[in-house]
């Protein structure tokens, strides 16, 4: 019995030792494996870091900076050196520019001018351009360590636009809703302003088609749009205007028949106002309370609204004149003269004897003299006699020259056909 118990203990001890041996081997193997994996991962991370550093480009701050154009607008009392320093140019380039021949042209800054500085990635000012209109100006080019300075002109990209507008409430608001720029609207009003009084004549339902150009440089608009052709429908009447460049280079607008759209006089001396009192020889005066002839037209407008002369001429009177208040009289010829009354002030430095051009601002709306409120009293005289400015037949400017008729008619036909094509395309897209 004792022998049997001894054998059992022996076998149990052997079994325990065997199991312990195998467990030791297993844990040792796992520990070794984990250690290897940890070392492997550590090497992988380290190698990864080395590879990243090896393949990342070693770039300096200058190499990361791309070419750029800096635009600075000239303000009061600015100097060229001040603006160049503001743009961050190194002193050596500023000194080189100032020493260059013709630098005085660049230094002749005017308020509103634009200074464009092209700087490359090495911070070198390759080009400096001073301009007032974005296209023409003074250019300084840097090459081989020196600046060369001279006049320069840049050609813009020209985009053609077309719009067809039916007037709903007012011409101005209807045109703006159609995306027509403010300057183009003003130009159209000026072009047709000899035949149409845009204050008095326009009615809802009137319409116009207009073909104009816009000018861009490097994606930025650099010049107001210019009208190529326009057609205005007022009631049953149709007015046309075609842009044409004469042989002398001057631009004028003519009707489809070759008649100059300009007249010797504009219909209205105030833009976008309204008539508060017409020409009436039997009108009851609102202040004197008696019948007194109203020998002109009153245009109601806020104080300070610009007043323009309706024709070329000479200032024959400027001063206070009783009920007229502050008055300007323009003599246009032996036959024609105009008067502008109740002004708040005159154009600065305007005096008797000065020559004025059609459309030039000569004063500002006010309420001086016998006046019930801010407005312009406008008179038109023919041979010294009062005439209704709204109905008087205005003398026309010269038509197209005989030797340019064929060229003009070709231009006119092309422009009108182009407008018709645009109109049909627009109509097809809207239906």
C-alpha positions as CSV (number, residue, x, y, z in Angstrom):
1,X,0.0,0.0,0.0
2,X,2.8,2.3,0.9
3,X,4.5,1.5,-2.4
4,X,1.4,2.4,-4.3
5,X,1.0,5.8,-2.5
6,X,4.7,6.6,-3.2
7,X,4.3,5.9,-6.9
8,X,1.2,8.1,-7.1
9,X,3.1,11.0,-5.4
10,X,6.0,10.4,-7.7
11,X,3.8,10.6,-10.8
12,X,2.0,13.7,-9.5
13,X,5.3,15.4,-8.8
14,X,6.5,14.5,-12.3
15,X,3.3,15.9,-13.8
16,X,3.6,19.2,-11.9
17,X,7.2,19.6,-13.0
18,X,6.3,18.8,-16.6
19,X,3.4,21.3,-16.7
20,X,5.6,24.0,-15.0
21,X,8.3,23.4,-17.6
22,X,5.9,23.7,-20.5
23,X,4.2,26.9,-19.0
24,X,7.7,28.4,-18.6
25,X,8.4,27.8,-22.3
26,X,5.1,29.3,-23.4
27,X,5.4,32.5,-21.4
28,X,9.0,32.8,-22.4
29,X,8.0,32.5,-26.1
30,X,5.2,35.1,-25.8
31,X,7.5,37.5,-24.0
32,X,10.2,37.1,-26.6
33,X,7.7,37.6,-29.4
34,X,6.3,40.8,-27.7
35,X,9.8,42.1,-27.3
36,X,10.6,41.4,-30.9
37,X,7.4,43.1,-32.0
38,X,8.0,46.1,-29.8
39,X,11.5,46.4,-31.2
40,X,10.3,46.0,-34.7
41,X,7.6,48.6,-34.2
42,X,10.1,51.0,-32.7
43,X,12.4,50.6,-35.7
44,X,9.5,51.1,-38.1
45,X,8.5,54.4,-36.4
46,X,12.1,55.6,-36.3
47,X,12.6,54.7,-40.0
48,X,9.3,56.3,-40.9
49,X,10.5,59.5,-39.2
50,X,13.7,59.5,-41.1
51,X,12.0,58.8,-44.4
52,X,9.6,61.8,-43.9
53,X,12.5,64.1,-43.2
54,X,14.3,62.8,-46.2
55,X,11.5,63.3,-48.6
56,X,10.0,66.6,-47.3
57,X,11.1,69.5,-49.6
58,X,13.5,71.9,-47.8
59,X,11.9,75.2,-48.9
60,X,12.8,78.6,-47.6
61,X,10.2,81.3,-46.9
62,X,11.0,83.2,-50.1
63,X,10.6,80.0,-52.2
64,X,7.1,79.4,-50.7
65,X,6.0,83.0,-51.6
66,X,4.5,83.2,-55.1
67,X,4.4,86.1,-57.5
68,X,1.9,88.8,-56.5
69,X,0.6,92.2,-57.6
70,X,0.1,94.9,-54.9
71,X,-2.3,97.6,-55.8
72,X,-2.2,100.9,-53.9
73,X,-4.6,103.9,-54.5
74,X,-3.1,107.4,-54.2
75,X,-4.5,109.5,-51.4
76,X,-4.0,113.2,-50.5
77,X,-0.4,114.1,-49.7
78,X,1.0,110.6,-50.6
79,X,4.5,110.5,-52.1
80,X,6.0,107.8,-54.3
81,X,8.7,106.8,-51.8
82,X,6.0,106.5,-49.1
83,X,3.9,104.2,-51.2
84,X,6.8,102.0,-52.3
85,X,7.9,101.7,-48.7
86,X,4.3,100.8,-47.8
87,X,4.4,98.1,-50.4
88,X,7.3,96.5,-48.6
89,X,10.0,97.2,-51.2
90,X,13.6,97.1,-50.2
91,X,15.4,100.4,-50.0
92,X,17.9,99.3,-52.7
93,X,15.0,99.0,-55.2
94,X,13.5,102.3,-54.1
95,X,16.8,104.1,-54.5
96,X,17.3,102.5,-58.0
97,X,13.9,103.7,-59.1
98,X,14.4,107.2,-57.9
99,X,17.7,107.4,-59.7
100,X,16.3,106.1,-62.9
101,X,15.7,108.5,-65.8
102,X,12.0,109.5,-66.0
103,X,11.3,108.8,-62.3
104,X,9.8,112.3,-62.0
105,X,6.9,111.0,-64.2
106,X,6.1,108.3,-61.7
107,X,6.4,110.8,-58.8
108,X,3.7,113.0,-60.3
109,X,0.9,111.4,-58.3
110,X,-2.7,112.5,-58.4
111,X,-5.4,111.6,-55.9
112,X,-7.3,108.5,-57.2
113,X,-4.3,107.2,-59.3
114,X,-3.5,103.5,-58.9
115,X,0.0,102.2,-58.4
116,X,0.3,98.5,-59.4
117,X,3.5,96.7,-58.3
118,X,4.3,93.3,-59.6
119,X,6.6,91.5,-57.1
120,X,8.2,88.1,-57.9
121,X,8.9,85.3,-55.4
122,X,12.4,86.8,-54.8
123,X,10.7,90.0,-53.7
124,X,12.0,91.9,-56.7
125,X,9.6,94.6,-58.1
126,X,9.7,93.5,-61.7
127,X,7.1,96.0,-62.9
128,X,5.6,99.3,-61.5
129,X,2.7,100.8,-63.3
130,X,1.0,104.2,-62.4
131,X,-2.4,104.7,-64.0
132,X,-5.5,106.7,-63.6
133,X,-7.8,104.7,-65.9
134,X,-6.2,101.2,-65.5
135,X,-5.1,101.1,-69.2
136,X,-2.7,104.0,-69.9
137,X,0.0,105.3,-67.6
138,X,3.7,105.3,-66.7
139,X,5.5,102.0,-66.5
140,X,8.8,101.1,-64.8
141,X,10.4,97.8,-65.7
142,X,13.2,96.3,-63.7
143,X,15.8,94.3,-65.6
144,X,19.5,93.6,-65.1
145,X,19.6,95.7,-62.0
146,X,18.1,98.9,-63.6
147,X,14.7,100.4,-64.1
148,X,13.6,101.7,-67.5
149,X,10.7,104.1,-67.3
150,X,8.3,105.3,-70.0
151,X,4.6,105.7,-71.1
152,X,2.7,102.5,-71.7
153,X,-0.8,101.3,-72.8
154,X,-2.4,98.0,-72.0
155,X,-5.0,96.3,-74.1
156,X,-8.0,95.1,-72.1
157,X,-10.2,92.0,-72.8
158,X,-13.4,93.3,-74.4
159,X,-16.7,91.5,-73.4
160,X,-19.9,92.2,-75.4
161,X,-23.2,92.6,-73.5
162,X,-26.8,92.9,-74.6
163,X,-29.9,93.8,-72.7
164,X,-33.6,94.2,-73.7
165,X,-35.6,96.1,-71.1
166,X,-39.2,97.0,-70.8
167,X,-39.7,100.0,-68.4
168,X,-41.9,99.1,-65.4
169,X,-41.7,101.9,-62.9
170,X,-38.7,104.0,-64.0
171,X,-36.0,103.7,-66.6
172,X,-33.2,103.8,-64.1
173,X,-34.5,101.1,-61.8
174,X,-35.7,98.9,-64.7
175,X,-32.2,99.1,-66.3
176,X,-30.5,98.3,-63.0
177,X,-32.7,95.2,-62.5
178,X,-31.5,94.0,-65.9
179,X,-27.9,94.2,-64.8
180,X,-26.9,97.3,-66.8
181,X,-24.1,99.3,-65.1
182,X,-24.9,102.7,-63.8
183,X,-22.4,104.4,-66.2
184,X,-24.0,102.8,-69.2
185,X,-27.5,103.9,-68.2
186,X,-26.2,107.5,-67.8
187,X,-24.5,107.3,-71.3
188,X,-27.7,106.1,-72.9
189,X,-29.7,108.9,-71.3
190,X,-27.1,111.4,-72.6
191,X,-27.1,109.9,-76.1
192,X,-30.9,110.1,-76.5
193,X,-31.3,113.2,-74.3
194,X,-31.6,115.5,-77.2
195,X,-34.7,113.8,-78.5
196,X,-36.2,112.4,-75.3
197,X,-36.9,114.2,-72.1
198,X,-36.3,111.3,-69.6
199,X,-38.0,113.2,-66.9
200,X,-41.2,114.0,-68.7
201,X,-41.6,111.7,-71.7
202,X,-41.0,108.2,-70.3
203,X,-44.0,105.9,-69.6
204,X,-44.3,102.3,-68.3
205,X,-44.3,100.0,-71.3
206,X,-41.6,102.0,-73.2
207,X,-38.6,99.8,-73.9
208,X,-35.1,99.7,-75.2
209,X,-32.4,97.4,-76.5
210,X,-28.8,98.1,-75.9
211,X,-25.5,96.5,-77.0
212,X,-22.4,97.6,-75.1
213,X,-18.9,96.6,-74.2
214,X,-17.1,96.1,-70.9
215,X,-13.4,96.1,-70.5
216,X,-11.4,93.8,-68.2
217,X,-7.7,93.3,-67.4
218,X,-6.5,90.4,-65.3
219,X,-10.1,89.7,-64.4
220,X,-10.8,93.2,-63.1
221,X,-12.9,95.8,-64.8
222,X,-10.7,98.7,-65.8
223,X,-13.1,100.9,-67.7
224,X,-16.7,101.8,-67.8
225,X,-18.8,100.1,-70.5
226,X,-19.1,101.8,-73.9
227,X,-22.3,101.6,-75.9
228,X,-22.0,100.2,-79.5
229,X,-25.7,100.5,-80.5
230,X,-29.0,101.3,-78.8
231,X,-32.7,101.4,-79.9
232,X,-35.3,103.2,-77.8
233,X,-39.0,102.6,-78.3
234,X,-41.2,105.4,-76.8
235,X,-44.8,104.9,-77.7
236,X,-44.9,104.6,-81.5
237,X,-41.6,106.3,-82.0
238,X,-38.3,104.5,-82.4
239,X,-34.9,106.2,-81.8
240,X,-31.7,104.6,-82.9
241,X,-28.0,105.4,-82.1
242,X,-25.0,103.7,-83.6
243,X,-21.4,104.3,-82.3
244,X,-19.1,105.4,-85.1
245,X,-15.4,106.4,-85.1
246,X,-14.7,109.2,-87.5
247,X,-11.5,109.2,-89.6
248,X,-10.1,111.8,-87.2
249,X,-10.5,109.2,-84.4
250,X,-13.4,111.0,-82.6
251,X,-16.4,109.0,-81.5
252,X,-19.9,110.1,-82.4
253,X,-23.4,108.6,-82.4
254,X,-25.7,108.6,-85.5
255,X,-29.2,107.4,-86.2
256,X,-29.6,104.5,-88.6
257,X,-30.1,107.1,-91.3
258,X,-26.8,108.8,-90.6
259,X,-28.2,111.8,-88.7
260,X,-26.2,112.9,-85.7
261,X,-28.1,112.1,-82.5
262,X,-26.6,115.2,-80.9
263,X,-28.4,118.5,-81.0
264,X,-27.1,121.9,-80.2
265,X,-29.0,121.7,-76.9
266,X,-30.0,119.0,-74.3
267,X,-33.6,118.7,-73.5
268,X,-33.1,118.8,-69.7
269,X,-30.6,120.7,-67.6
270,X,-31.1,118.3,-64.6
271,X,-30.8,114.5,-64.7
272,X,-33.5,112.3,-63.2
273,X,-35.7,115.0,-61.7
274,X,-39.3,115.8,-62.4
275,X,-41.2,118.8,-63.8
276,X,-43.1,120.6,-61.1
277,X,-44.3,123.4,-63.3
278,X,-44.5,123.8,-67.0
279,X,-44.2,126.8,-69.4
280,X,-47.5,128.7,-68.9
281,X,-48.1,132.3,-69.8
282,X,-51.3,132.4,-67.6
283,X,-50.1,130.7,-64.5
284,X,-51.2,131.8,-61.0
285,X,-48.0,132.7,-59.1
286,X,-47.8,130.6,-55.9
287,X,-46.3,133.5,-53.8
288,X,-47.6,136.7,-55.4
289,X,-51.0,135.1,-55.7
290,X,-51.8,136.7,-59.1
291,X,-51.6,135.8,-62.8
292,X,-48.0,136.0,-63.8
293,X,-46.5,134.3,-66.9
294,X,-44.3,131.3,-66.2
295,X,-41.7,131.7,-68.9
296,X,-39.8,128.5,-68.3
297,X,-39.9,125.0,-66.8
298,X,-39.4,124.2,-63.1
299,X,-37.5,121.0,-62.3
300,X,-38.1,119.8,-58.7
301,X,-34.9,118.4,-57.2
302,X,-33.1,118.3,-53.9
303,X,-30.8,121.2,-52.9
304,X,-27.3,120.6,-54.3
305,X,-28.4,118.6,-57.3
306,X,-26.0,119.5,-60.2
307,X,-27.3,121.8,-62.9
308,X,-25.7,121.4,-66.4
309,X,-25.7,123.8,-69.3
310,X,-27.8,122.5,-72.1
311,X,-25.5,123.8,-74.9
312,X,-22.1,125.2,-75.6
313,X,-21.8,128.9,-74.9
314,X,-20.4,131.8,-72.9
315,X,-21.5,132.9,-69.4
316,X,-23.2,136.3,-69.9
317,X,-24.6,136.8,-66.4
318,X,-23.8,135.3,-62.9
319,X,-25.3,136.8,-59.8
320,X,-28.4,137.6,-57.9
321,X,-31.4,138.9,-59.9
322,X,-34.5,139.7,-57.8
323,X,-37.1,136.9,-57.9
324,X,-34.7,134.7,-59.8
325,X,-32.4,134.5,-56.9
326,X,-28.9,133.2,-57.9
327,X,-29.0,133.2,-61.7
328,X,-26.7,132.1,-64.5
329,X,-27.4,133.1,-68.1
330,X,-25.6,131.4,-71.0
331,X,-25.4,133.0,-74.5
332,X,-25.1,130.3,-77.1
333,X,-25.2,132.3,-80.3
334,X,-26.8,135.4,-81.6
335,X,-30.1,133.6,-81.6
336,X,-30.1,131.4,-78.5
337,X,-29.7,131.9,-74.8
338,X,-30.7,130.0,-71.6
339,X,-31.2,130.9,-68.0
340,X,-30.8,128.8,-64.8
341,X,-32.4,130.3,-61.6
342,X,-32.9,129.8,-57.9
343,X,-29.5,128.2,-57.6
344,X,-28.0,127.5,-54.2
345,X,-24.5,128.1,-55.4
346,X,-22.4,128.4,-58.6
347,X,-19.7,126.1,-59.9
348,X,-16.4,127.1,-58.2
349,X,-14.5,129.9,-60.0
350,X,-17.2,130.3,-62.7
351,X,-17.4,133.9,-63.9
352,X,-18.8,136.0,-66.7
353,X,-17.0,135.5,-69.9
354,X,-16.1,131.8,-69.3
355,X,-16.7,129.3,-72.1
356,X,-18.8,126.3,-71.1
357,X,-19.5,123.1,-72.9
358,X,-22.8,121.2,-73.3
359,X,-23.5,119.1,-70.3
360,X,-21.0,120.9,-68.1
361,X,-22.0,121.5,-64.5
362,X,-22.4,125.2,-63.9
363,X,-24.3,125.4,-60.6
364,X,-26.5,123.5,-58.1
365,X,-30.2,123.4,-57.3
366,X,-31.4,125.7,-54.5
367,X,-34.3,127.8,-53.4
368,X,-33.0,131.4,-53.6
369,X,-35.2,134.3,-54.7
370,X,-39.0,133.9,-54.9
371,X,-39.2,130.2,-54.5
372,X,-41.5,127.8,-52.6
373,X,-38.9,125.1,-52.4
374,X,-35.8,123.6,-53.9
375,X,-36.1,123.5,-57.7
376,X,-34.4,124.8,-60.9
377,X,-36.2,127.3,-63.1
378,X,-35.0,126.9,-66.7
379,X,-35.7,129.3,-69.5
380,X,-34.9,129.0,-73.2
381,X,-34.9,132.1,-75.4
382,X,-34.8,132.4,-79.2
383,X,-34.0,135.9,-80.5
384,X,-34.6,137.3,-77.0
385,X,-38.2,135.8,-76.8
386,X,-39.2,133.2,-74.3
387,X,-39.9,129.8,-75.8
388,X,-41.2,126.6,-74.2
389,X,-38.1,124.4,-73.6
390,X,-40.2,121.2,-73.9
391,X,-41.6,121.8,-77.3
392,X,-39.0,124.0,-79.1
393,X,-37.4,122.3,-82.1
394,X,-33.7,122.1,-81.3
395,X,-31.1,122.7,-84.1
396,X,-29.3,119.5,-85.0
397,X,-25.6,118.8,-85.1
398,X,-23.9,117.9,-88.4
399,X,-24.8,114.5,-90.0
400,X,-22.3,112.0,-91.1
401,X,-19.8,113.3,-93.7
402,X,-20.5,112.3,-97.3
403,X,-17.1,110.6,-97.7
404,X,-17.8,108.4,-94.6
405,X,-21.4,107.4,-95.4
406,X,-20.6,104.0,-96.9
407,X,-18.3,103.0,-94.0
408,X,-20.9,104.2,-91.5
409,X,-23.9,102.4,-93.1
410,X,-21.8,99.2,-93.1
411,X,-21.1,99.6,-89.4
412,X,-24.8,100.5,-88.7
413,X,-26.2,97.5,-90.5
414,X,-23.8,95.1,-88.7
415,X,-24.6,96.6,-85.3
416,X,-28.4,96.5,-85.8
417,X,-28.2,92.9,-87.2
418,X,-26.2,91.9,-84.1
419,X,-28.8,93.4,-81.8
420,X,-31.5,91.6,-83.6
421,X,-29.6,88.3,-83.3
422,X,-29.1,88.8,-79.6
423,X,-32.8,89.7,-79.1
424,X,-34.0,86.6,-80.9
425,X,-31.7,84.4,-78.9
426,X,-32.8,86.1,-75.6
427,X,-36.5,85.7,-76.7
428,X,-35.9,82.0,-77.5
429,X,-34.3,81.3,-74.2
430,X,-37.1,82.9,-72.2
431,X,-39.8,80.7,-73.9
